[in-house]
Amino acid sequence: EDKVVQSPLSLVVHEGDTVTLNCSYEVTNFRSLLWYKQEKKAPTFLFMLTSSGIEKKSGRLSSILDKKELFSILNITATQTGDSAVYLCAAYSGYALNFGKGTSLLVTP
Amino acid sequence: NAGVTQTPKFQVLKTGQSMTLQCAQDMNHEYMSWYRQDPGMGLRLIHYSVGAGITDQGEVPNGYNVSRSTTEDFPLRLLSAAPSQTSVYFCASRSGAGVNSPLHFGNGTRLTVT
C-alpha cells in the first residue's frame, strides 16, 4: 500500500524562526514528490522534485529530495505570519498523486 | 484565466438524496481527478481520468460515480448520499499523460449530509 507520512503534524513557531518539515514516502512506481501550501481554500503548488540531492528554492522556501532514503524536507527560513498554513507533501505513484496528512504550521508574531 | 472551476461552493443534502458536483477546466488538461479532504485524513483520491472516455478508481471510490464525456468537464455523482460523505471535495487537473507536472486545484465544494 502506498503511503506518504509527514511530520510533525503540527508546529507553532515565532516569527523569524526557521522550520523544517519532513516527508517520507513508500510508493510503487515513484515518479516525483510535490509540496503544496494550503490556506483556507485550494492547495497551491510550491515545488516538484524528481532528482535526489538537487535543492529547489523559492524565496525563503527550499526543498530537497533523497530517493535513496525515501524522504524530502521543506525548509522555511525567517518565518512570517503569512507562512501559517497546512503544508502538504504528495508523491506520484503512476497516475495517482498520494498525499500525506499535512503539517499545520502556525507562526506567531 | 478561470483554471479549475467547481460548483457549487456549498451544499447540504439529506441522507439518500443524489447530486452532482461539477468540475470544469479551461486549460485543455488531459488528466482530471477528484479528492475528498477530511480533518486528520489529508487528501484522498476518489476517481481520476486520463482523458475523455477513460476513468479509473482511486483510493476511496465507493458511493461515487464519474464520467468524462469531454476534455473540459469531470462531474462527480453521489447517487445516495450518506453522512460519511460529509467532506470538502476538490477537483484537480494537470496537463499531459505523463506524471511530471503538478496538479491544479479548484476551490472546493463543502458538502454536508444530514
Contacts between the chains, C-beta under 8 A, distances in Angstrom:
chain1	res1	chain2	res2	distance
A	31	B	99	4.4
A	31	B	100	6.4
A	32	B	99	6.7
A	32	B	100	5.5
A	34	B	102	5.8
A	34	B	103	7.8
A	41	B	107	4.9
A	41	B	108	6.2
A	42	B	90	6.5
A	42	B	105	3.9
A	42	B	106	6.2
A	42	B	107	5.1
A	42	B	108	6.1
A	43	B	43	7.5
A	43	B	90	7.6
A	43	B	105	5.3
A	44	B	105	7.7
A	45	B	102	4.3
A	45	B	103	7.6
A	45	B	104	7.4
A	48	B	100	7.1
A	48	B	101	7.7
A	48	B	102	5.6
A	50	B	100	6.3
A	88	B	42	7.1
A	88	B	43	6.9
A	90	B	43	7.7
A	92	B	99	4.5
A	92	B	100	7.9
A	94	B	99	7.0
A	95	B	31	7.0
A	95	B	48	6.3
A	95	B	50	6.1
A	95	B	56	7.6
A	95	B	99	6.4
A	96	B	45	5.6
A	96	B	48	6.7
A	96	B	58	6.2
A	96	B	59	7.8
A	97	B	33	7.6
A	97	B	45	7.2
A	97	B	103	5.8
A	98	B	45	7.3
A	98	B	59	7.8
A	99	B	35	7.7
A	99	B	42	4.7
A	99	B	43	4.1
A	99	B	44	7.5
A	100	B	42	5.8
A	101	B	40	6.5
A	101	B	41	6.6
A	101	B	42	4.0
A	102	B	42	5.8
